[in-house]
C-alpha cells in the first residue's frame, strides 16, 4: 500500500486471501492515527493475518477481534516492515517496530444517521456487509435488490466510503457491524 499526499493510502489487493477484515481495520487505524497525530502511515495487514489468534487469517475474521488482537500485541508495524504476502505465515511481529497503536475500539450504533454523524466527526470506519451484489457494482449509488443482498448474510469487510449505498435501506447489512479504533 502506498500513501498519497491527499491524506489517504492507496488500496492494495488482498488477492485470494480472505483478509478483507485486516484491510478494513488497518485502513480505519491509518485514518484515526492521521487524524490524531497528523502522520499518514501504511500499516501491515500481514501482521494481522499472521499474528491475530482470534481470527482465521485468510479464511476470514471480524474487525472487533482484530482490534482486540492489536491491543494485545501492542500495535501494528508498517507495511514496509511487515509486507503483505496474502498467505498465513509464522508470526514475525517485532515490538520495537510498532508504528501505531490503539487505546481501544468502539462498536458503532446501528442507525444510519448516527453512523453518518460519527463518520463526519471521527473519520473512516470499518464496516461489514453482504458483498454478493458488489461484484456487479460499477459506479454511482449501489441499491441492489434484497434477493441479491441479504443483510443477514454478511461476508465482507470494507472501509466505509469505498461503495456508495442507497440511504435508508441498510443496503447489504452495511449498518450491522460498524466499528472503529480509538486512538488517544
Protein Blocks (a to p, Z undefined) as FASTA:
>chain_A
ZZdfkopacdddebjadcklmmmmmmmmmmmmmmmnopacdddfklmmmmmmkbghjnop
cfklmmmmmmmnopacdfklmccehiacddfbdfklpfbdcfbdcdddfbfklmmmmmmm
nopadddddfklmmmpmghjddddfklmcfklccbdcdehjaccdehklgghlmmmgcdd
ddZZ
